[in-house]
Amino acid sequence: MDRPGFTASLVAGGVAGVCVDLILFPLDTIKTRLQSPQGFNKAGGFRGIYAGVPSTAIGSFPNAAAFFITYEYVKWFLHSDSSPYLMPVKHMLAASAGEVVACLIRVPSEVVKQRAQVSASSGTFHIFSNILYQEGIQGLYRGYKSTVLREIPFSLVQFPLWESLKALWSWRQDHVVDSWQSAVCGAFAGGFAAAVTTPLDVAKTRIMLAKAGSSTASGNVLSALHGVWRTQGLSGLFAGVLPRMAAISLGGFIFLGAYDQTRSFLLGLGGERP
């Protein structure tokens, strides 16, 4: 893949990220409040479900762009004519690398967003300023490890499944899948991945929302999971699973469909094959 292909991946990823994050923001807010330690109603219930949206709007494009340009680059870098059975491994490695890079942008945005979602009376800039004042830059990266530990397993499930479903559908109809078909594959892959990684998402939420200086705020994922299991059991570990599955299934449909459509359009303008 040459430079125009990387540019198309960057722009397409950014456009897809903005679309899905803004459209599905209310579902994300509900999920966060269901997972918060104070409970859904005290965290805001259904009030102010767009609290924290400025943080998402600012971070969405560079976050998604960083993921996809890394994803496509690593796929290109690892390209070989080896056995097709190794393709899922290549997609797993590419997705994992993409998540590590994207989380450098995603985590600060997510920290601010989630605190705004459970404290709708405070403005996004006020929350951002408080984090910097009380905890410094490291406060913005609280939960980085837990986010990466959530995102990598998620991507290890979602992206190989998405690529495999597209390949199967292409084989069945004897031509490359259309963007809407890619979107359907993305919805199924995203929903399945969301369900199995929900406990890691709960741990990430608890770490990001924990009081500064507390044991949970230290970022130990296993400790956070154990704390939820001890106090709330299995239901606590899967808190918010339905809105998470709904949001990510719809997100997968919009995100991966919009990515394929935008990338194909941009490559077409440049005279390249998708």
LINQUIFEN-V755699 format. One record per residue. N is the residue number from 1. PSI is psi in whole degrees, 0 to 359 (none if undefined). OMEGA is omega as a letter, one per 20 degrees, with the letter a starting at -180 (none if undefined). Layout:
n/psi/omega
N/PSI/OMEGA
N/PSI/OMEGA
This chain:
n/psi/omega
1/127/a
2/188/a
3/315/r
4/326/r
5/320/r
6/322/r
7/317/r
8/319/r
9/319/a
10/310/a
11/316/a
12/319/r
13/317/r
14/315/r
15/315/a
16/319/a
17/316/r
18/316/a
19/308/a
20/320/a
21/319/a
22/322/a
23/320/a
24/12/a
25/317/r
26/320/r
27/323/r
28/320/r
29/315/r
30/317/r
31/315/r
32/317/a
33/326/r
34/329/a
35/348/a
36/149/a
37/333/a
38/354/r
39/162/a
40/309/a
41/316/a
42/334/r
43/353/r
44/345/a
45/229/r
46/9/a
47/144/r
48/49/a
49/354/r
50/13/r
51/130/r
52/0/a
53/330/r
54/322/r
55/318/r
56/317/a
57/322/a
58/318/a
59/345/a
60/310/a
61/306/a
62/328/r
63/307/a
64/323/r
65/317/r
66/321/r
67/308/a
68/326/r
69/325/r
70/316/r
71/310/a
72/323/a
73/315/a
74/321/r
75/316/r
76/317/a
77/323/a
78/3/a
79/133/r
80/170/r
81/25/a
82/183/a
83/138/r
84/343/r
85/342/r
86/352/a
87/315/r
88/325/r
89/318/r
90/317/r
91/324/r
92/314/r
93/318/a
94/316/a
95/321/r
96/316/r
97/319/r
98/320/a
99/319/r
100/317/r
101/313/a
102/327/a
103/339/r
104/331/r
105/322/a
106/319/a
107/310/r
108/319/r
109/320/a
110/321/r
111/310/r
112/315/a
113/312/a
114/325/r
115/325/r
116/325/a
117/329/a
118/4/r
119/68/a
120/343/a
121/345/a
122/136/a
123/158/a
124/315/a
125/323/r
126/317/r
127/316/r
128/314/a
129/319/r
130/319/r
131/314/r
132/320/a
133/317/a
134/327/a
135/350/a
136/191/a
137/324/a
138/336/r
139/326/r
140/337/a
141/15/r
142/129/a
143/7/r
144/311/a
145/318/a
146/328/r
147/315/r
148/318/r
149/340/r
150/315/a
151/323/a
152/310/r
153/322/r
154/311/a
155/328/r
156/333/r
157/310/a
158/307/a
159/316/r
160/323/r
161/317/r
162/311/a
163/321/a
164/319/r
165/319/r
166/317/a
167/318/r
168/315/r
169/319/r
170/317/a
171/319/a
172/323/a
173/359/r
174/28/r
175/162/a
176/142/a
177/147/r
178/169/a
179/321/a
180/327/r
181/321/r
182/322/r
183/319/r
184/316/r
185/320/r
186/322/r
187/314/a
188/313/a
189/318/a
190/317/a
191/318/r
192/314/r
193/323/r
194/317/a
195/313/a
196/343/a
197/10/a
198/317/r
199/322/r
200/327/r
201/321/r
202/315/r
203/317/r
204/317/r
205/315/a
206/319/r
207/317/a
208/330/a
209/353/a
210/151/r
211/136/a
212/132/r
213/349/r
214/166/a
215/324/r
216/323/a
217/346/r
218/341/r
219/13/r
220/110/a
221/314/a
222/322/r
223/318/r
224/318/r
225/319/r
226/320/r
227/318/r
228/317/r
229/319/a
230/322/a
231/330/a
232/353/r
233/202/a
234/323/a
235/326/r
236/322/r
237/335/a
238/25/r
239/134/r
240/12/a
241/322/a
242/309/r
243/329/r
244/314/r
245/317/r
246/314/a
247/317/a
248/330/r
249/311/r
250/322/r
251/318/r
252/321/r
253/311/a
254/312/a
255/305/a
256/328/r
257/314/r
258/323/r
259/309/r
260/317/a
261/311/a
262/319/a
263/317/r
264/320/r
265/314/a
266/321/r
267/326/r
268/321/r
269/326/a
270/1/r
271/19/a
272/161/r
273/141/r
274/none/none
